[in-house]
């Protein structure tokens, strides 16, 4: 039997470990536990929201990537049991008071999105986030409403857009901004002959990511955005992040080639050898001598 997704072996394994029978909800829990995008999402929630609040109120402390409950070592077993029971009681109170609204930030629809609709939305977005431009192989994409359901947004293709989980979580259900054409912003190029960078051939590209390119002239590396822009400060945060990622890659190359270079000259400039300027970053190794 051919298995086209990890879901099938997870379900079979769950059934084998539970006497051959299990409820759909129980299997779903196993799927969630193996879904790295879900783990990544809630890790972000722990660090930026839950853990932040508890640290501010001096309930926990954080060292590197670990949280520690303040005063835990002084608790007796009876104290721990009482606190666990209190937490469970609070959880039940929240569930009774708000029901599924507790998790409404993760509910994209009141009913599942049809697979063919989801495919069309992701295909239309070229499988990248329509706000920040990050591709699906870097961060999981979600299909959500443009006009939120609680604003009477409709379940229709025209009201769906593809956002990465971070952008979608930040958008929440309080915003109706349409990002569907935003990704086209990253594809803006100068006309042929107007910009040497925009005319860069594939043979001249050393490596690239979704929003930036690297080429080399003599001993210098040039990192520039794929979108034509004359001012570095006009770049979107996604483009800046893409450029910085490539700068890290260039640094590794320079260190390896120069047997541990002492430093780098990093220059932000605009190329002015054609009809239009194009911003770029130039990285060159620098060796310092000591006396």
Buried (B, 14 or more C-beta within 10 A) or exposed (E): EEEEEEBEEBBEEBBEEEEEEBEEEEBEEBBEEBBEBBEBBEEEBBEEEEBBEBBEEEEBEBEEEEBEEEEEEEEEEEEEEEEEEEEEEEEEEEEEEEEEEEEBEBEBEEEEBEEEBBEBBBEBBBEBBBBBBBBBEEBBBBBBBBBBBEEEBEBEEEBBBBBBBBBBBEBEBEEEEEBBEBBEEBEEBBEEEBBBBBBBEEEBEBEBBBBBBBBBEEEBBBBBBBBBBBEBEEBBEBBBBBBEBBBEBBBEBBEEEEEEBEEBEBEEEBBEEBEBBBBBBBBBBEEEEEE
